[in-house]
Amino acid sequence: MSTVSALGKRRTPVRPARILLHVFLTGTALAWLAPLLWAVFSALRPYGETSAKGYVSWPDTLNLDNFTNAFQQSDMLHYFGNTLLIAVPAVLLTLFLSSCVAFYVSRFDFRVNLALLLVFTAGNLLPQQVIITPLYRLYLLTDLPGITASGKLYDSALGLVLIHVAFQSGFCAFVLSNYMRSLPHELTEAALVDGASVWRLYWQITLPLCKPAMAALATLLSIWIYNDFFWALVLISTGENMPVTSALNNLSGQYFTDPNLVAAGSLLTAIPTLVVYFVLQRQFVSGLTLGSNKG
């Protein structure tokens, strides 16, 4: 038996730089979690206790009354339905349209190939706040009788679906086009020789191979569209038509607002996104770097 095996493996000394790195990462994680933990702490305390003792105090009682009241007072179940009515069609339509564009620019060679892709991706560089005024007027003047209750894109779920599709399609087309370029061209060439149509090349050959990319983008889109507050606030005026993120305003009174109740409502609103993230965590993480090493 050698001396090394008798004494056991020597332990690698921990470098000070590695200790500092772990301390920094731990501190950063706690800094990011601090607002969430504070919201949970506030939501579990009655407002009467915090108003008397202050928020920076030891709690006497912790209960779930604020969560129950927030769910009932804001009619949250109804607004969850409104959010699904917006998010599900927006995600499906965005993935379909962006995959069509990505298939065309990645599998066929033509002169304006790159220019067409740049047009789709350039929309992501435009701040959304810049087009508030023209888009607001456009939505007020657009008549769609028989499609929306008011005949206008303004104050309708269809209006929000279209704006999400318009702003998210560029990113999805860019990612999917990079992914499709990595697929073997021999597959589509063999199908063309066998007489397959362009639609069959897209629907039955290319699209099934893009399931990992589509799953990652679907996860990202679901979270982004669900968490949208800006466009719902601008383009929806009727309280009954608002998604759940904007409907939290129902918990704020005209003369008095219970911050503990609002904190509980915000945490309830965040539950679906957390469920989606933890269930599809692998697709979510891969979606952050999808397409970075393709091409």
N, C-alpha and C positions, 0 to 999 in steps of 0.2 A: 504494500500500500504506500503510495507516495505521500510526501509531506503535505502537499496541497490538499489531497483527499482526506488526510487524517485531521488536518486543522479545519477543514471545511472551506467553502468558497469565501474569498475575501469580499467584504462589503465595499461597494463603490462609495467613496465619500460624497456627501451631498454638497453641491456647489452653492455658494451664497447667491449667485445669479438665479438659480432655479428656485430657491426659497423666496426671493423677491418676486419672481414671476408668479408663483402660486399665491403669494399675499396680494399682489396686484389683481389677479383674476378673481380671487375671492371677494376683495373689496368692490370690484366692478359689478360682480353678480349681485352682491348685497345692495349696492346703489340702485341697480335696475329693479330689484325686487322690493325695495323700501316703499314706493308708492302703493304697490299692490297689497303688501302686508298692512300698511296703514289703512287702506280702504277696507280690508277685511276686519281689522280691529274696530274701526268706526262703525261698520255695518252691524256688528254684533252687540253694540252698546245702545241703550235707549237714549233718545235725545235729551230727555229731562236730566239724566245723569251727567252727560257731557256739558250741558248748558250750566249746570250748577258747579261742577268740579273742574271743567275744562277737559280738552282732549288729551293733554299730557298729564294723566293721572291714572291711578290704579283702579280698574273697574270693580264695581260691586257685583254686577250681574252681567252675564253674557247670554244672549238668546237669539233665536231666529225670527223674532217678530218683525223686524224691518224687512226681511226677505219676503215674508208672507204678505205684508202690507204693500210692498212695492209691486209684487206680482199681481195683486188684486186691483190696486188703485190705478195702475197704468194700463190695465187690460192687456198685459204683455202677450198673452197667447194669440190675440188677434193680430198684433203687430209682428209677431214671429211669422204668422201666415203671410203678411204683406212682404216680409223680407224674402221668404221662399218664392213668392210670386215674381220677385225681381231677380233674385240671385240664380235660380235654376235655369230659366230661359237665357239669361245673359251669359252664363258659363257655357252652356251647350252651343249657343249661336256663335260665341266668340271662338270656341275651339273648332267648329265646323268651317267658318269663313277663313280663319287664319291658317288652318290646315290646307284648304284649297289653294290659298295664295302661296303657301310654302311649297306645296307639291309642284305648282306651276313654275316657280322661279328656281327650284332646285333640280328638277328632272328634265327641264327643257331649256335649250340654249337659244336666246334671241337677243337682239341689240339692247333693248331697254330692261334687261333682266335685273341688273344691279340697281338701276334707277327706280324701278317699281318697288323693290324691297326697301330702298331708302325713303320712298314716299310714305310707306307704312310705318317705318320706325321713326321717322322725323316727328310724327305726332306726339311721341313720348317726350320729346325735348321741349314741347310747348307747355308753359305753365297753364294749368286749367283755369286759374283766376283771370287770365287775359281775355278769355272768350265768354265771360259771364254775361255781359250786356248783350252782345249780338245773339248769343244762344238763347237768352231769356226772351228776347223779342221774336226770334224765329219760332220758339215753342208756342208763344202766344198767338202767332199768326197762322200756324200750320193747322189746317182743318183735316181731320180724319173721321168723317161721319161713319158710324157703325162699328168703329174699331175701339174707340174709347168712349167712356160715358159722357164726357163733355164735348167730344168732337175735337179736342185739342191735345197736342202732345204734352202741354203744361198740365201739371197736377194729375199725372197718370203714371201707372206702372210701366207702360210701354215707353214713355219718354226716358225713364231711368234706365231701362234695358238697353235702349239704343245708344245712350251716352256712354254706358259702360262698355258696350261692344266696340264703339268707335275708339275709345281710349286704350282698351286692352288688346285689341287685335294686332297692333304694331309689334308689341313685345312678343306675343305668342307666335306671330309669323316669323319673326327673326329667330327665335329659339328653334322652332320646328324646321325651318329651312336649313339651319346648320345641322340639325339631327338627320334630316333626310339626305343631305349630301354625303353623310357617312355610310349610307346603305349601298350595297353593291348595285351598280348599274346593270349588271348582267341579268338581274331578275326582271327588270322592266323590259330590257331588250329582248329577252327570250319570250316574254308575254306578247310583245308587239309582233314578233315573228309568228307566233301562234294565232294572231288575229284578234288579240284582246283590245277593247276600246280604251280610250283615255279614262273614262269613268271607272272601268274595271281595274285599270292599273292603280288608280287612286284608292278605291274603296276596298278591293279585295286583296291587293298585294302590298301597297305602301303603308296604308293606314294601320293594318294589324301589326306591322313591325314597329310602329311608333307608339305602342301602348305605354311603355315606360315614360316617354316624354309627355304624352297626353295626360297620364295620371298625375305627374308632377305639376303640370300647368293647371289642371283642374283643381288641385289642392290649393295652389297659390291664388287662383282666381276666386275660389269660393271664399277664402279669408279676406281678400282685398275688397271684393264687392260687398260682403256682409258687413265689414267694418266701415263702409263709406258713410260719412256724415255730411260732407260738403254738398254734393249734388242733391241729395234728398232735401237738404235745408233750402236750397235755391229753387228747385224745380217742383217742389210739392208744397202746396199751401193748405190743403185740407188735412186736418189731423187724422182722420180715419184712413187716409191713404199713405201715411208715413211708414217707413220701415222701422224696425225696433230701435235702431241706434238714435234716430231723430225723435222717436216717441218718448224718450226719457224726459223731454221737456214737460210731459204731463205731470211729472212728480214735483215740478217747481210751481209754487203758488204765485199769485200776483203780489202779495204783501209778505209772504213768509215762505221760506224753503227749508226743509229738514235735510241737512247735509248727510246725516246717517242714512236716511231713506234713499237719497240719490245714490250714495255709495253702494247700497244693497242692490238697487236696480241696475247699476253699471256692472256689478259682478255677475248678476243673473244674465245680463246681455252677453257677457264674455264667455259664458259656459259653452255654447255651441262651437265657437272658434277653438277653444281648448280641446274639446272632444275631437274635432276634426284633426287638429295638430297631433295629438297623441295617437290617434288611430292610424293616421297616414304620415307619421313622422319621417319614415324613410323616404317617401316620395317628396315630402316637403324639403328636406335637407338636400336631396339630390336636385331638386328644382332650382335651388339657389345657384348652383354651378352648372346647370344643364346647358350644354352647347358651348361651354368655355374651352373645351378641348376637342371640339368637332370641327371638321372642315377639311 
